[in-house]
């Protein structure tokens, strides 16, 4: 059994055939799917999907590229969602200096606000970090946020940063990028302990080989898992078991809601 710890079934790419996508995921052994959000609208949709689909759980938050949409009045609705039994995390939140859509100060302010929400609600965070290694770590190193935990999703930094992330108690997840030729992710994956890793698709983006360039979906998690097994030289079953345990440990509500 697999858990897709991060995808966006709340994006319009799945409007036409969501039920079929979930069905294929189940057939491929994916029994839990975390739908991550990028703004208020996608958060609402993630919660709705979680309410009507047993396999789906939600993460709510505002992506750094959508930081301009944040208004302090709207934090209330996120607070309400955070109490929902199937909302398992705050995310995705973080900093993205690669595309530079929003001023850094604004991104940092919104990121901090949502880390605070995570602290207040006891939920883990799903971190998006692109080209902002030191600023992300600076926010998370704030002593006020010591109790906050989470995952660095779609990890794209270097090995020494990965070690720093693990040392802070965070997990790391990789997408289909690990299956790409010339990807540096596989070399980093090789060095990291299995009990700190999770699988994700980030669908509809980043489809793994052999589907690279097409729309991604949770059923394709098995290609990511196969790469993990190859790199770590352990069986696919073992990878499924370990990454599932890691996800259940990080996201306690994923466990409770299912039992
Ligand atoms: Zn994502």
Boltz pocket constraint, residues with backbone or C-beta under 6 A from the ligand:
constraints:
  - pocket:
      binder: B
      contacts: [[A, 6], [A, 7], [A, 8], [A, 36], [A, 92], [A, 202]]
      max_distance: 6.0
